[in-house]
């Protein structure tokens, strides 16, 4: 396999909402603890009793009551983004959630939008569902905001508008691979110099039973609501909600600017199965092998140097065997026989977040690389006999464990395949060692400035800081760094609060 190598892309910020997890820290806790976040479909989404029948394949019925759902999707502060309450009511909640998650990712990266070169900030956002507009019962209720509030193109456009970003902006839809394709396109924009910073990710919310019914009729959903990736009981995927955005920058720029780095993207690839698969129903092994090979060639990395792959891993009887055999055919190149590649699937924790599935896997791996730890893949009892595990250089991660030792840097792959036939694979590597920190200035006190756009939000922000400063992590953190970030790498709003302290604990007490 020929190699090409170009400058890596740094992941410098993460914003995310997944079932039972809000933010990267909460998501990592869910992963490392092996939490299954699947629940029964909540009544505020739709009345399951009207359409449920446990028998599979019944026309007009769904045969599962399960899924992964976000809390508070009806809660939104439109004034923060300069949006009227009337317009916000007409907006697809996917637009609203993605605005919030993108802002959280930007803050996580320590970027201040008004200080950036807005002409070179790209937005690459994805979704493959839009239930909200179909909930309107009376066409007389359609107002001037309805079209923009429910157009998929406005998912990215509204984000660019709200933040004043003038770089490339596009909404991607390749079905299940949507958000990882968005990440690939963002990387291409950074490589070309079209963008200096890029936001990439996707969102998926569920408000109607119709897609459930369609998938149930095709017997594609797990009746028990459990994704059993790699298991002999694999019988379908589990629908789920989620949203994730990452902030990307060329590695040299991130290092020069002192940005935090979760992990780096070494390369990526996107292709389509063409007529080698069955489009909606049957994945293509040749198509998947080709995208793996191109991704590692793009990264300048031998597949044998990768210790972990986050699989598409839907837990279907057809998909898992095809994916594992395609991966095994490529990932064994240059790999010692006694060092199999570890595989896992975040879908066993949170279900299949569809338009956000690829970025969910990417965020999981970025966090795993940061913590040098691989979380468990759940629900594996007996290996799927249709997967020739004994002949493949692969093993499923069953428990929390340190990252496997290797002579080189920690490396991983992330896969995402769409029923559209479009496949994506991204190659990641651990972040380079940060340069030695400057000696902390000896000071008897530091100033911690906080701000928000309303008194209520300022109180919430202060409580969040109090909570963090009193944790073990907060107590061990550099107060100087915390104060610098709050003062120099945050947007300052109209309502403000400042406190003085000589340590994290004393600062929390002064709040």
MOMOCOR-V383095 format. One record per helix or strand of 3 or more residues. SS is the DSSP state (2 for helix, 1 for strand). FROM is the first residue (numbers start at 1). TO is the last residue. If there is no record, write none. Layout:
ss	from	to
SS	FROM	TO
SS	FROM	TO
This chain:
ss	from	to
1	9	18
2	24	32
2	48	50
1	66	68
2	78	81
2	85	90
2	93	108
2	113	115
2	118	120
1	121	126
2	132	135
2	139	141
2	146	150
2	153	163
1	169	172
2	175	192
1	197	204
2	210	217
1	242	250
2	251	256
1	263	272
2	285	299
2	303	305
1	308	310
2	319	331
1	341	344
2	347	350
2	354	371
2	389	391
1	394	396
1	411	417
1	422	430
1	446	452
2	455	469
2	472	476
2	479	488
1	495	501
2	504	510
